[in-house]
Amino acid sequence: MKTPKWKYLLSYLMEVHLESSSSEHNEYLHVSLNKGRLQLSTANAIYSYADKYENFYNIFKQIKLNDSIEDVLILGFGLGSIPYMLEEKFGKEYCYTGVEIDEEVIYLASKYVLSDLKSEVMLIEADAINYIHQCTQTFDLICIDIFVDDQIPDVFLTSNFLHLVKDSLTDSGLVVFNHLADRSSYEEKARNYFKDVFKDAFPDGQYLQVRGNGMMVSS
């Protein structure tokens, strides 16, 4: 969807509201323009913010996006910040499978973002745990960005989930898992999870603090 140029210009001075909606999974969804970028927010969290979604942006700057990457799985697609920034800022075009449980978020992504992407994107409306249980494809990069408001559902914090993700990786594949760490209690929880669960599945994993996020990378 093309947004009038004046709204983009105004968004550098103030956040510009575009649309609000809700769903059975998210009581509050808010689409806005902020500094020229589309932003999807809930009451307590930002789900997407184009290349300003700095948790993933900074990780992609630090890790090596090698030429062998072709197929990318995104669990928790939002408005598609990950393919957007990989195209616009890193010059990468991949084949994406996006898994998103919320039909309304899929609608918003289709309305505002997908037509502007060059990469092939297949969006699947599904619970990510059901998808990963049934997944037979392997991926070169798996990005996990699953939140209900500001919480990761418990099922995605289990060792079983991580081992299913590992089974869906190619031999040289990479996992990036986003956790909130914008307050001391969240950071402690994220670091404990990394030490006790993530490292069990990915012994060479790294924990990288990116502003208010704890980013876990498989190698």
C-alpha positions in Angstrom: 0.0 0.0 0.0 1.4 3.4 -1.0 1.4 5.9 1.8 1.2 9.6 0.8 4.6 11.3 0.8 3.5 14.0 3.2 2.9 11.4 5.9 6.4 10.0 5.4 7.8 13.5 5.8 5.7 14.3 8.8 6.8 11.1 10.5 10.3 12.5 10.9 8.8 15.1 13.2 6.1 13.0 14.9 4.7 9.5 14.9 1.9 9.3 12.3 -1.0 6.9 13.0 -2.1 4.8 10.0 -4.3 2.1 11.4 -5.4 0.4 14.6 -7.0 -3.0 14.9 -7.3 -6.1 17.2 -7.6 -9.8 17.0 -8.1 -12.9 19.1 -4.3 -13.0 19.6 -3.6 -9.3 20.1 -6.0 -7.0 21.8 -4.2 -4.0 20.5 -2.4 -3.6 17.1 -1.2 -0.2 16.0 0.4 0.6 12.6 2.2 3.9 12.3 4.9 5.7 10.5 7.9 6.7 12.6 11.0 8.3 11.1 9.8 7.1 7.7 9.5 3.5 8.7 6.4 1.4 9.2 6.0 0.3 12.8 3.7 -2.3 14.3 3.2 -2.1 18.0 1.1 -3.6 20.8 0.3 -2.0 24.1 3.8 -3.0 25.5 6.0 -4.0 22.6 7.2 -3.2 19.1 6.6 -6.1 16.8 8.2 -4.6 13.6 10.0 -1.4 12.7 11.6 -2.0 9.3 15.4 -1.5 9.5 15.0 0.4 12.8 14.2 -3.0 14.4 17.7 -2.7 15.8 17.9 -6.1 17.6 18.0 -8.0 14.3 19.7 -5.2 12.4 22.7 -5.2 14.7 22.9 -8.9 14.8 23.0 -9.1 11.0 25.7 -6.5 11.0 27.8 -8.7 13.4 27.3 -12.2 11.9 28.5 -13.4 8.6 25.6 -13.6 6.1 27.4 -16.0 3.8 26.6 -16.7 0.2 25.2 -20.2 1.0 22.1 -18.7 2.6 19.1 -19.2 0.3 16.1 -20.3 2.4 15.0 -18.4 5.5 12.4 -19.3 8.1 10.8 -16.5 10.2 8.8 -17.7 13.2 6.8 -14.6 14.1 6.7 -12.6 10.9 5.1 -9.3 12.0 5.3 -6.7 9.3 8.3 -8.3 7.7 11.1 -6.2 9.2 13.6 -9.0 8.6 13.2 -9.4 4.8 12.9 -5.6 4.5 16.2 -4.8 6.2 18.0 -7.7 4.6 17.0 -6.3 1.2 17.3 -2.6 1.8 20.4 -2.5 4.1 22.3 -5.7 3.3 21.4 -6.2 -0.4 20.2 -9.8 0.2 17.3 -11.5 -1.5 16.3 -14.8 -0.1 13.4 -17.2 -0.2 11.3 -16.6 2.9 8.8 -18.8 4.7 7.1 -16.6 7.3 5.0 -18.3 10.0 2.5 -16.0 11.8 -0.4 -17.1 14.0 -2.3 -13.8 13.8 -4.5 -13.5 10.7 -4.8 -9.7 11.3 -1.0 -9.3 11.3 -0.8 -11.2 8.1 -3.4 -8.9 6.6 -1.5 -5.8 7.7 1.8 -7.2 6.3 0.1 -7.9 3.0 -1.5 -4.5 3.0 1.6 -2.4 3.8 4.8 -4.3 3.1 4.7 -7.5 0.9 4.2 -5.8 -2.4 7.4 -3.7 -1.9 9.6 -6.7 -1.3 11.6 -8.2 -4.1 12.2 -11.5 -2.4 9.9 -14.5 -2.6 7.8 -14.6 0.6 5.4 -17.4 1.5 3.3 -16.5 4.5 1.7 -19.3 6.5 -1.0 -18.7 9.1 -0.1 -21.2 11.8 1.0 -21.6 15.4 4.8 -21.8 15.1 4.9 -24.8 17.4 2.6 -26.8 15.2 4.5 -25.7 12.1 7.9 -26.7 13.5 6.6 -30.1 14.6 5.4 -30.8 11.0 8.2 -29.1 9.1 10.1 -31.3 6.7 12.1 -28.5 4.9 15.5 -27.4 6.2 16.6 -23.7 6.3 19.9 -21.9 6.2 18.7 -19.2 8.6 15.9 -19.4 11.2 14.8 -16.2 13.0 12.6 -16.6 16.0 10.7 -13.5 17.0 7.6 -14.9 18.8 5.8 -12.7 21.3 2.4 -12.2 22.7 2.7 -8.5 23.6 5.9 -8.5 25.6 6.0 -12.2 26.6 7.4 -15.3 24.8 4.9 -18.1 25.3 6.3 -20.9 27.5 6.1 -23.5 24.8 8.8 -21.7 22.8 11.1 -21.7 25.8 11.4 -25.5 26.1 14.3 -27.6 25.1 12.0 -29.7 22.9 11.2 -26.6 20.8 14.8 -25.7 20.3 15.7 -29.3 19.2 12.9 -29.2 16.7 14.3 -25.9 15.4 17.8 -27.5 15.2 16.3 -30.4 13.2 15.0 -27.8 10.7 18.5 -26.3 10.1 20.9 -27.2 7.3 24.3 -28.4 8.4 25.7 -24.9 8.3 22.5 -23.2 9.3 22.1 -20.4 11.8 19.5 -19.6 14.4 18.8 -16.1 15.8 16.4 -16.0 18.8 15.1 -12.7 20.1 14.4 -12.2 23.8 13.4 -9.0 25.7 16.0 -7.8 28.1 15.0 -4.2 28.7 14.7 -4.5 32.5 16.8 -6.4 35.0 14.2 -9.2 35.6 13.9 -9.8 31.8 17.6 -9.8 31.3 18.2 -12.3 34.1 15.5 -14.6 32.7 17.0 -14.3 29.2 20.6 -15.1 30.4 19.4 -18.0 32.5 17.5 -19.4 29.5 20.6 -19.0 27.3 22.8 -20.8 29.8 20.4 -23.6 30.8 18.4 -24.3 27.6 19.9 -22.6 24.5 23.4 -23.7 25.1 22.2 -27.3 25.6 20.9 -27.3 22.0 23.6 -25.0 20.6 26.8 -25.5 22.6 28.7 -22.9 20.5 25.9 -20.3 20.9 26.5 -16.7 21.7 24.4 -14.2 23.8 24.6 -10.7 22.5 23.0 -7.7 24.3 21.5 -5.3 21.7 19.9 -2.4 23.5 16.8 -3.8 25.2 17.1 -7.3 23.7 19.1 -10.4 24.4 19.9 -12.0 21.1 20.9 -15.6 21.0 22.8 -16.9 18.0 23.5 -20.5 17.4 27.1 -20.1 16.3 
